[in-house]
């Protein structure tokens, strides 16, 4: 995984790595279908969208946020 960080300035790639970790968390710890889990996922994806917006970056990851 360290190869992702060969270019420290490539924030979009770094954010995609974070998204992959978040998706693993979603699948393993807060599966869809439980309202509390869905609300938590919505909060996570909203926060990440705000971070990307503030950085002026759009990643290629499907964020799964319906807000």
Secondary structure, 3 states (H helix, E strand, C coil): CHHHHCCCCCHHHHHHHHHHHHHHHHHHHCCCCCHHHHHHHHHHHHHHHHHHHHHCCCCCCCCCCCC
